[in-house]
Amino acid sequence: MNSMINKNVIKVFIDKSNVIRRYASSVSSIPSSSSSSSSSSIPSSSSIPSSSSSSSSSYKELQNDGKLSFHKRPLPDNLISLSSVQGKRLFKEALELGGMESFFALSEQFTTQSEPSFCALSSLAMVLNALNFDPKKTWKGSWRWVSEETLQCETTECGHSLDKVKRDGMDFNEFESLARCHSVGIKSQRLSSELTSNNLIELNEFRNRIINISTSANSDAFIVVNFSRKSLGQTGDGHFSPIGGYHAEKDLVLIMDVARFKYPPFWVSLTSLWNSMIVQDGKTKQSRGYFLIFNQDNGNINIDISDRVHHNHNHDHSHSHDHHHHHGCKHVSK
């Protein structure tokens, strides 16, 4: 694979943090899986251990006050839980390959969405805090911080009220618009839903961007993906979450799923993730995509990375917000 990272070039120091030592020690007795240059990604389901250490009874449906309730969901066999034996082994291997730099800043700010429809808000808040983004407004007490609540606008003019997001969630265009309301550095890439020769080019660009960000010790940019859960065999459909790492030899991506009440962080093949972003949003009738988010106040941002991500002008609504919200929205809650 042309995008394969040369292990002789990438050097990673395993004493970086307690998080590394915890994961490394937990898998020290596990033999490394065989190295492969193939991008065939996920092993067959028969070779994948259970994605959860909990018994299947943990996922029983219950009736609470006459309402159906759930405690988590089991991951489908094509996805690998980060905390599983195989997931920890993949973490160790990806760490040694240099592809887990994004994980540490994101894990320090890992957020669980507070409402079932708040995945976009929690993903954005998590990434902004990982970027050390200063919202320049008070969160609580005397502290400035980004939360789901501080991302709303004071009026309904922008359509970013918590009540609206709680009721309807957010789509691709609305996510970008919200970020621009807060003067966040963001570049969007909506995928083409048509099968053309450009698909392979776009896929390779996506892979290269993940590699560049996942191997950068600066942690000055992150990727949030908007994908279809249904396409991955999960329940539900449209979802947002950040990418926390990349396994170069197996072409696997670590999704830091913000709906932790439902699914754990999981490994997924890059091509499967790509296909899940091509699936059309039922409301907008457009495909999904991904966002590169960076702190505009950081003068050291890797321009080569941010400039390569471009807007797809076919989504007119998002493009119009590129100008309208470029300097921030006057209705953002202060």
Backbone torsions as a table, in degrees:
resi	resn	phi	psi	omega
1	MET	NA	130.8	-176.5
2	ASN	-62.8	-29.3	-175.4
3	SER	-89.8	7.1	-178.0
4	MET	-63.7	136.6	178.8
5	ILE	-83.1	131.2	178.1
6	ASN	-75.3	115.9	-176.2
7	LYS	-65.8	-23.8	179.1
8	ASN	-74.8	-18.0	180.0
9	VAL	-92.1	-42.5	-177.6
10	ILE	-77.0	121.8	177.6
11	LYS	-118.0	127.0	-179.8
12	VAL	-125.8	133.2	178.9
13	PHE	-95.2	120.1	-170.5
14	ILE	-75.7	-8.1	179.8
15	ASP	-92.7	25.1	-173.4
16	LYS	-65.2	-38.3	-177.9
17	SER	-161.9	169.6	176.9
18	ASN	-63.5	-29.1	178.8
19	VAL	-61.8	-43.1	-179.8
20	ILE	-63.1	-47.9	-176.8
21	ARG	-61.3	-36.9	180.0
22	ARG	-64.3	-47.0	178.9
23	TYR	-67.6	-41.9	-177.5
24	ALA	-64.6	-42.5	-178.7
25	SER	-68.1	-31.2	-178.0
26	SER	-72.1	-17.2	-178.7
27	VAL	-118.5	10.5	-175.7
28	SER	-62.5	-27.4	-179.5
29	SER	-91.8	2.8	-178.4
30	ILE	-96.1	123.5	178.5
31	PRO	-65.7	142.7	179.3
32	SER	-66.4	142.3	177.4
33	SER	-72.4	156.8	-175.8
34	SER	-63.3	138.9	-179.8
35	SER	-72.9	142.0	-179.4
36	SER	-145.8	140.3	177.8
37	SER	-93.8	4.5	-178.6
38	SER	-79.5	148.8	176.1
39	SER	-99.2	25.3	-178.3
40	SER	-72.0	-5.1	168.7
41	SER	59.3	-112.3	-167.1
42	ILE	-70.6	132.9	174.6
43	PRO	-66.8	169.8	178.9
44	SER	-64.2	152.4	-175.3
45	SER	-61.1	-27.5	-178.3
46	SER	-68.1	-21.8	-178.8
47	SER	-96.1	-2.4	-177.5
48	ILE	-96.7	121.3	178.0
49	PRO	-68.7	169.6	179.7
50	SER	-55.7	138.3	-175.6
51	SER	-77.4	-3.6	-180.0
52	SER	-142.5	144.5	177.6
53	SER	-80.7	-9.8	179.9
54	SER	-77.5	153.9	177.0
55	SER	-73.7	161.4	-178.1
56	SER	-62.3	-20.6	-179.8
57	SER	-65.6	-18.7	-180.0
58	SER	-64.8	-20.8	-174.1
59	TYR	-101.3	14.2	-178.6
60	LYS	-65.3	145.0	173.8
61	GLU	-83.6	138.1	-179.5
62	LEU	-127.7	157.3	174.4
63	GLN	-102.6	113.4	176.6
64	ASN	-114.0	116.1	-178.8
65	ASP	54.2	38.1	177.2
66	GLY	82.2	1.8	-179.7
67	LYS	-113.4	141.5	178.1
68	LEU	-70.9	132.7	-179.8
69	SER	-131.8	160.0	-177.1
70	PHE	-134.1	148.8	170.0
71	HIS	-119.1	97.9	-178.4
72	LYS	64.3	176.6	175.2
73	ARG	-136.7	140.6	176.5
74	PRO	-72.6	139.1	176.6
75	LEU	-69.2	141.9	173.8
76	PRO	-66.3	160.8	-173.1
77	ASP	-65.3	-18.3	-179.4
78	ASN	-83.4	-2.3	178.3
79	LEU	-118.5	150.8	-173.9
80	ILE	-123.4	120.2	178.7
81	SER	-64.6	138.3	179.2
82	LEU	-59.9	-35.2	-175.7
83	SER	-85.8	-2.9	177.7
84	SER	-74.5	167.0	178.7
85	VAL	-56.9	-47.4	179.7
86	GLN	-68.7	-37.7	179.5
87	GLY	-62.9	-40.3	178.3
88	LYS	-69.6	-35.2	176.8
89	ARG	-65.1	-41.5	177.5
90	LEU	-63.5	-38.2	177.7
91	PHE	-60.5	-46.9	-179.3
92	LYS	-61.1	-44.8	-179.6
93	GLU	-65.1	-44.4	-179.9
94	ALA	-64.8	-34.9	177.4
95	LEU	-63.0	-44.8	-179.8
96	GLU	-68.3	-26.0	176.9
97	LEU	-82.8	-8.2	177.5
98	GLY	89.9	12.1	-173.4
99	GLY	-98.4	16.2	-175.6
100	MET	-117.3	21.0	-177.9
101	GLU	-63.4	-34.2	-179.8
102	SER	-68.0	-27.2	-171.6
103	PHE	-60.4	-40.2	-169.1
104	PHE	-70.9	-46.7	177.9
105	ALA	-64.9	-38.8	-180.0
106	LEU	-70.0	-41.1	-178.0
107	SER	-65.6	-29.8	176.0
108	GLU	-65.0	-25.1	-176.5
109	GLN	-117.0	17.3	-175.1
110	PHE	-54.9	125.1	-174.9
111	THR	-117.3	137.7	170.7
112	THR	-99.2	124.6	-178.8
113	GLN	-58.5	136.5	-174.1
114	SER	-84.4	-12.5	176.5
115	GLU	-134.4	150.4	179.8
116	PRO	-56.5	-24.1	-177.5
117	SER	-105.1	12.6	-174.4
118	PHE	-98.7	19.7	-175.4
119	CYS	-60.8	-36.4	179.1
120	ALA	-67.2	-46.4	-179.6
121	LEU	-61.7	-46.9	-177.1
122	SER	-69.0	-34.4	177.3
123	SER	-64.3	-43.8	-179.6
124	LEU	-67.0	-43.5	179.3
125	ALA	-62.7	-42.9	179.7
126	MET	-60.5	-46.3	-178.5
127	VAL	-68.1	-42.1	-178.8
128	LEU	-64.0	-40.6	177.3
129	ASN	-67.8	-35.1	176.7
130	ALA	-66.1	-28.9	178.4
131	LEU	-83.6	0.3	-176.4
132	ASN	60.5	38.9	-179.3
133	PHE	-75.4	127.5	178.1
134	ASP	-95.5	110.9	-178.8
135	PRO	-71.9	-9.8	178.9
136	LYS	57.2	33.4	173.4
137	LYS	-152.7	155.5	-174.0
138	THR	-76.6	136.8	174.5
139	TRP	-90.1	-68.1	176.0
140	LYS	-146.2	147.2	-178.3
141	GLY	60.1	-125.0	178.9
142	SER	-108.6	15.3	-173.3
143	TRP	-100.3	135.0	172.0
144	ARG	-95.2	127.9	-174.3
145	TRP	-161.1	156.9	177.6
146	VAL	-103.4	126.1	175.2
147	SER	-134.7	173.9	176.4
148	GLU	-57.9	-40.3	-176.9
149	GLU	-68.1	-37.9	-176.7
150	THR	-75.5	-7.7	-179.8
151	LEU	-86.9	-5.7	-178.7
152	GLN	-82.0	162.9	177.6
153	CYS	-99.3	158.7	-177.9
154	GLU	-73.9	-27.6	-179.9
155	THR	-119.8	171.9	179.3
156	THR	-88.5	1.2	-175.8
157	GLU	-59.4	-40.3	-178.5
158	CYS	-85.5	-15.3	178.8
159	GLY	77.9	21.3	-177.0
160	HIS	-111.2	29.9	178.3
161	SER	-73.2	150.8	179.1
162	LEU	-61.8	-37.1	-179.5
163	ASP	-62.0	-41.5	179.9
164	LYS	-67.5	-44.1	-179.7
165	VAL	-66.1	-37.9	178.4
166	LYS	-63.3	-35.3	-178.8
167	ARG	-81.1	-43.6	-170.2
168	ASP	-113.6	-11.5	-172.3
169	GLY	72.1	-163.0	178.4
170	MET	-135.8	147.7	175.7
171	ASP	-105.0	-175.2	-175.1
172	PHE	-57.0	-50.9	-178.2
173	ASN	-64.0	-40.5	-177.3
174	GLU	-66.9	-34.3	178.2
175	PHE	-63.5	-46.9	179.0
176	GLU	-63.8	-42.6	179.9
177	SER	-61.1	-42.5	179.3
178	LEU	-62.0	-44.4	-180.0
179	ALA	-60.7	-41.3	-178.6
180	ARG	-70.8	-27.3	175.2
181	CYS	-59.5	-30.2	-176.9
182	HIS	-102.1	16.1	178.3
183	SER	57.8	37.5	178.0
184	VAL	-86.1	139.9	174.1
185	GLY	-72.9	118.0	-176.8
186	ILE	-147.0	137.9	173.0
187	LYS	-125.0	133.3	-176.8
188	SER	-112.0	151.9	174.4
189	GLN	-139.4	103.1	174.5
190	ARG	-86.2	134.9	-175.6
191	LEU	-81.3	154.8	175.9
192	SER	-81.4	133.1	-179.4
193	SER	-87.9	-5.7	179.8
194	GLU	-95.4	142.0	179.9
195	LEU	-82.1	104.3	179.3
196	THR	-135.0	175.5	178.3
197	SER	-65.5	-19.7	179.8
198	ASN	-72.4	-20.4	-178.9
199	ASN	-59.2	-45.4	-179.5
200	LEU	-65.2	-38.6	177.7
201	ILE	-63.1	-45.5	179.7
202	GLU	-64.5	-38.2	178.5
203	LEU	-62.7	-45.6	179.5
204	ASN	-65.6	-35.9	176.0
205	GLU	-64.3	-42.0	178.1
206	PHE	-60.3	-46.6	179.2
207	ARG	-60.5	-45.0	-179.0
208	ASN	-63.7	-37.0	178.3
209	ARG	-67.5	-39.5	176.9
210	ILE	-62.7	-43.8	179.4
211	ILE	-61.4	-47.9	-178.5
212	ASN	-59.5	-42.4	-177.6
213	ILE	-77.4	-40.9	-176.8
214	SER	-70.6	-20.1	-179.7
215	THR	-104.5	3.3	-179.3
216	SER	-88.7	118.6	179.4
217	ALA	-70.6	-12.9	-179.2
218	ASN	-73.0	-25.8	-177.6
219	SER	49.3	46.9	-178.2
220	ASP	-101.0	6.8	176.7
221	ALA	-158.9	150.3	178.2
222	PHE	-139.4	161.1	178.5
223	ILE	-113.5	130.7	171.4
224	VAL	-111.3	130.4	-179.5
225	VAL	-106.3	143.3	174.6
226	ASN	-113.1	108.7	-171.1
227	PHE	-134.6	168.4	177.1
228	SER	-95.2	116.8	176.9
229	ARG	-61.7	-39.2	-176.7
230	LYS	-57.1	-37.8	-179.7
231	SER	-64.1	-27.0	180.0
232	LEU	-92.6	1.8	-180.0
233	GLY	88.5	9.0	178.0
234	GLN	-91.4	168.4	175.5
235	THR	-84.5	158.1	-175.6
236	GLY	85.4	-165.4	-179.8
237	ASP	-144.6	-102.2	-174.1
238	GLY	-61.5	136.1	-176.7
239	HIS	-153.7	151.4	174.2
240	PHE	-119.7	140.3	172.1
241	SER	-164.3	154.0	178.4
242	PRO	-80.7	158.1	172.9
243	ILE	-93.1	128.1	-175.4
244	GLY	-105.2	-8.2	-179.8
245	GLY	176.3	173.5	-176.4
246	TYR	-145.6	132.1	175.5
247	HIS	-101.9	105.4	-171.4
248	ALA	-67.2	-39.4	-175.6
249	GLU	-69.2	-32.0	-177.8
250	LYS	-107.3	0.2	178.8
251	ASP	55.8	47.5	179.8
252	LEU	-111.1	145.2	179.1
253	VAL	-115.9	139.5	176.3
254	LEU	-96.1	118.7	177.2
255	ILE	-94.9	121.3	177.3
256	MET	-88.6	80.0	-172.2
257	ASP	-65.3	120.2	-177.9
258	VAL	-78.3	-11.7	175.4
259	ALA	-89.9	66.1	-173.7
260	ARG	-71.6	-14.3	173.4
261	PHE	-71.9	-13.5	-175.0
262	LYS	-113.2	-55.0	-178.7
263	TYR	-132.4	148.8	176.2
264	PRO	-82.4	171.6	168.9
265	PRO	-56.4	142.3	-174.9
266	PHE	-144.9	153.8	174.4
267	TRP	-90.4	137.1	178.9
268	VAL	-142.0	147.1	177.5
269	SER	-64.8	143.2	-178.0
270	LEU	-60.4	-39.4	-179.3
271	THR	-68.3	-35.3	176.7
272	SER	-65.6	-41.6	177.4
273	LEU	-62.6	-43.5	179.0
274	TRP	-58.0	-47.2	-179.8
275	ASN	-63.4	-32.3	180.0
276	SER	-72.3	-21.2	177.2
277	MET	-85.3	-21.7	178.5
278	ILE	-73.4	-28.1	-179.0
279	VAL	-57.1	132.7	-176.7
280	GLN	-70.2	144.1	171.5
281	ASP	-72.7	127.7	-177.0
282	GLY	-62.6	-27.9	-177.8
283	LYS	-83.0	-45.8	-175.9
284	THR	-91.0	-15.4	-177.2
285	LYS	61.5	27.4	176.8
286	GLN	-124.1	155.4	177.6
287	SER	-69.6	168.7	179.7
288	ARG	-97.4	-158.2	-178.7
289	GLY	175.2	-148.9	-176.8
290	TYR	-145.1	166.1	-177.1
291	PHE	-130.8	138.1	169.3
292	LEU	-101.6	122.1	-174.9
293	ILE	-118.1	132.5	-179.1
294	PHE	-143.9	163.7	-178.2
295	ASN	-89.5	113.5	-178.7
296	GLN	-67.0	-18.5	178.5
297	ASP	-80.0	-10.2	-179.1
298	ASN	-90.7	108.7	-178.0
299	GLY	-71.8	-8.8	-177.1
300	ASN	-96.9	12.1	-178.6
301	ILE	-58.9	139.7	179.7
302	ASN	-71.2	101.0	-175.4
303	ILE	-64.4	-33.7	-179.2
304	ASP	-59.4	-37.8	179.5
305	ILE	-72.5	-51.1	-173.2
306	SER	-67.5	-34.5	-178.0
307	ASP	-72.3	-24.1	-177.0
308	ARG	-77.0	-20.7	177.9
309	VAL	-86.3	124.5	-174.2
310	HIS	-123.5	161.6	177.4
311	HIS	-81.0	138.2	171.6
312	ASN	-89.6	106.4	-172.6
313	HIS	-71.2	2.5	177.5
314	ASN	-73.3	-21.6	177.6
315	HIS	-95.8	90.7	-170.1
316	ASP	-60.0	-37.9	-176.8
317	HIS	-62.3	-44.9	-179.9
318	SER	-65.7	-39.9	-178.4
319	HIS	-65.2	-35.7	179.9
320	SER	-66.0	-34.6	178.8
321	HIS	-73.7	-16.5	176.8
322	ASP	-57.7	-31.6	-179.3
323	HIS	-99.3	-40.8	-173.6
324	HIS	-63.3	-36.4	-174.4
325	HIS	-110.4	14.2	-173.7
326	HIS	-60.0	-36.1	-177.0
327	HIS	-102.0	16.2	178.7
328	GLY	94.2	154.0	-177.6
329	CYS	-96.9	132.0	-177.6
330	LYS	-68.6	-12.5	-177.6
331	HIS	-97.2	4.1	178.3
332	VAL	-63.0	134.0	-178.1
333	SER	-61.7	127.4	-177.3
334	LYS	-97.0	NA	NA
